[in-house]
Amino acid sequence: MIPLLLAFAAAEPRMALQQSRPDSTRRDTARAGASKSPRQPTENPAARRDSIVNAMWPVKGPEPRPGSILPHKRVIAFYGNILNTRMGVLGEYEPDEMLRRLDAEITAWNAADPTTPAQPALHFIAVVAQASAGKDGKYRARMDSAVIEKVAALAKRRDALVFLDLQVGLSTLREELPRLAGFLSRPNFHLGIDPEFSMKDGTRPGKKVGTFDAADVNYAAEFLADLVTKHNLPPKIFVIHRFTQRGLTNYKQIRLDPRVQFVIHMDGFGAPELKKGTYRAFIKAEPVQFAGWKQFYKPRNDNPRTTIAELLKLWPRPIYIQYQ
């Protein structure tokens, strides 16, 4: 068994970022003030900008294929690693208790929004960023297949999806994805990637926030799409975590594909209004396809935690909810 350090994934999670009004808004305000006549009502630039952004959703993309999960169901995922109690709810509790808590969240979401059935999922960190370089100098630990099989067995007890999450450190998606092809070829297995721990400049993970580019996302999406075609699978869900501008660059260059369903997942922590600001800035204002939201159970991270009722008022409505 691989010794599991998990130094960074177990540390304090990422803080949501509060956004200030961009300079373009101030320019729009000045322009509007200069052009209006006394008989014209004052135009609110922020409201106009919100109206433009709102109109971008739902994103115009490929029609869902038969077997697609989104947007017909809302994924409710428990995140973490079963080998560590500090990385999230998935490993914090014994399996029976963890599944009981997942059942409770599924029940709550189904009651709050019966029009979108809740689909349980286990979001397992299969490649974990590390504090030490390791033998190959990549600052990441790969989970054994036997450990992933244990997660698969847990998921089977609830007919749940399994997400394999990658914190690549100084490795790359091209190095990490092929060894997981066997698991990702299963119908209920899906993918998540974490830009925070993708250190393209050689910096040790945890020193600063990392990044993925659209080129990385497109490579992973093509990898998944090829598996879908080869094995005649339903579309794969592809979750990309995000809480900073730099976390995902050149988002407009991401190529949508009917074989893959993209979720840009807001995974910062903080007070509800702070998190909503990050959601507006990096999920809503830079649309890719579907939207996700992270909930933290620990009061030191989310205090208070955003309620389900509040989340259902967001636009776009998040279709993937992750609990850590």
N, C-alpha and C positions, 0 to 999 in steps of 0.2 A: 504494500500500500504506500502511496506517495505521502511523505510527511507534508502536512498541510499547514502553511504559515498564515496565509490569508491576511496579511497585515493590512492591506489597504482596503480590501472589500469589507473587512470587519470594522474599519475605522468609521469616524463620523461621516455620514453620507453628505452628498453635495447640497449646497445651499442654493435655493432658488434666487434668481437675480431680479431686483426691482429695476424697471426700465424708466428712463427719463424720456421726455418727448423729444423726438428727433429734430434736427435742425430744419428738415424739409417742412415740418409742421409750422415752424415759426415763419418761414418764407411764405407758405400758403396763407397764413394769417395776415401778413402784411399785404400780399397781393389782393386778398379779398377786401381788405379795408380800403385800398386805394381805388378799387373799381366799382364799389357799390354806390348807388345813388341814394338820396335821402328816403325815397319811397320803398327801397328794397329792404327786406328783413336781414338782420345780421346773420351771416353764415357761420356755423360752428365747424371749424376745420377738423376737429377731433371726431365729431359725429359723422362728417363726410368720409373721413378716412375709415372709420369703423364700418360704415355702410359698404364701402368698396371691398374691404376685407371680408365682411360677412358674405358678400356675393360670391366669393371664391369657393365657398363650401355649399354643398358637398363638392369635392373635387371631381372634375370631369375626367374619367378614366375608363379603363376597360370594363365592360359589363361583367358582373360576377359569373364565374363558370359554375356549372353543376358541382355541388360538393363544397362550395365556398362557405366559410364560416362567417365572414364579415360581409355586409353589415347585419346579417340576419340574427346573429347572436352577439352578446357582449361577453368578452373573455374576462374572467375574474381569476387572477393568477396570484399564487403564493410564491414569493421569491426567496432565494437563498441557496444554501448548500447543506446537504444532510450531514456532512462531516463537521460542521461548525455551528455553534449555537449563537454566534454573534453577527452572522451575516444576514440574518433575516428569519422570518417566521417559518420558512420551510425546514430549517434545522434547529430552531429554538425549542421546539416541543417534540415529545415522542410522537411517532407516526399517528397513533389513534387520536391523540389530542389535536394534532395539527389538522387532520382531516375533519374532525368535529368542528373546528373553528372555520375551516373552509366551507363546510356545509352551511354554517350560520351566515356567512357572507353571501353565499349563493341565495339563500332564502331571503335575506334582506333586499338584495338587488331585484329578485323576481317580484317581490311585493311592491317595490318602489317603481318598477318599470316593467309591467307584465307584457308589454308589446315587444320587448327585446329579451328573449330568454338568456339567462346567465349560463355560460359555459365554463366549468371549472378547469383550471390549468395549474401545473407546477412548473415554475420558471427556475431552472437549475443552472447555477454557474459552473459550467463544464471546463472552462479554462480560466484560471484565477490569477490575477496580478499578484506578484510577490515582492517582498522587501529585498530579497537577495537574488543575485543574477542566476543562480543555478548553474549546472554543468555546461549548458550551451549559451549562457549569457543572455537569455531571453526574458528574464524577470517574470516568468509565468509558470504555473503548475497545471498540468493536464490531468484531469480526473480519469481514473481507470474505467474501462468498459464495465467492470463489475459494479462499480458505484452507480453508473448511469442506469444499469439494469435494475438496481434497487429503486431508483426513482421511477422507472417505467412500471415496476410492480406496484408501487404506491398509486401511481396515476390510474392504473387499471382498476383499482378498487372503487374509483369514482367516475370511470369513463372520462378521465380528464386528459387534456392535452399536455404535452411535455415541450417546454422551450429549453433549448441548449443555449446558454449565454456565454459569450466570449469576451474576456478581458485579455487582450493579446499581449500587453506589455511591449517588449521590443520585438515580438514576433509580428506576423501579418495574418490577415484572413486567408491569403493564398497558402500559407503554411499550415494553418489550423483546420480549415474546413474539410479538406480531403479525408483526413483521418476520422471524421464524424459522418462521412457519407452513408455508412451503413445504418446508423441511427436515423439520420434525416431522410432516409428512403422509406421509413415507416410512415403510414398515413397520419398518425397522431403526433408526430414530432415536427417541431417548428424551430425557428432561429431567432436569437437576440444578439445584438452586438453593442458594446459599451465604449463609446469614443473616449470617455474619461481616462481610460487606461491604455489607449493606443498611442504609444510614444514614438512618433516618427523621427524625432530629432535625437534619439538616443538618451533622453533624460530618464532617470529612474522613475518608475510609476509612483505617484503620490506627491512628487515634487511640484507638479503643476497639472492642469487639466489637459488631457490629450485631445486628439482629433481624428475624425474620419472625413474623407472627401467623397463626393458623389461617385468618383471612380471606384472607391472601395465598395460602396453600396451597390453599384452596378455589377461589380464582379460577384459579390455574394448572391445577388438576386439572380444572375445568370446561372450560377452554380445550383441554386434551388430549382430554377425553372427547368434546367436540364434533368434533374432528378425526377421532377413531376412528369416530364415527357417520357423518360426512359422507363419509369415504373408505373405509368398510367395512374398517377396519384391525384387527389384533389389539390387545389391550390395551397401553397405554403404561406403561413403568416410570418412576416419578417419585421421584428421589432428593433427600432434604432432608438436608443436612449439619447435624450438631449436636455441640457439645461443652460447652455451657453451658446453665444453666436458662433464661436470657433469650433464647437463640438461637431458641427456638420457643415462643411463648406460646399459651395456650388450646388445647393439643393435643387436648383432649377434644371440641372443636368441629369438628375435621377430619371432613369427610363422605366416607366411603368410597364408591367407585363401581366396579362390575365392569369398567368400561372403563379403569381406571387402577390400577396396582399401586404402593402407597406403600412406600418404603424410608426409614427414619430411620437415618442413617449416622453412626456415631461416628467423627469424624475428628480427634480430638486425638492428640498424640504424647506419648511418655514411656516409662517402664519398664512392663513388662507389667501389674503389679498396679495401677499408677496408671490405665492405660487401662481395665482391667477394672472399676475402680471407677466411672469415667465411664460405661462401658457399662451397668453395673447401675443407675446413678442416672438417666440420661437416655434410655436406649433400653429397657431391660427394665422399669423401674418406671413408665414413661409410654408404654405400648404404643399404636401406631397400626395397623400391619399387618405389615410385614416389617422385618428388622434388617440393618444393614450395619456394616462394620468397615474402618478405614483402616490400611494397612501402609506404613511409611516405609523406604526403602532406606538412607538416610543414618544412620550410627551416632549422629550428634549428635542425631538425633530419636528413634529407637527403638533403644535399646541395653540389653539385647538385643532383637531383634525377636521378637514373639510367634510361636511356631511354628504350623504348620498343625494339628498334633495338639492343641495347646492351644486353638486357635480352635474346633475341632470339639467340645470339651468344654463350650463356653459354652452357656448356655440363656438366651434362644433361640439356636439356631445361626444365625450370620449367613449370609444367602443372597446378599449382595452384598459382594464384597471388592475394595477399591480399593488400588492400589499407586501411591505417589508417589515 
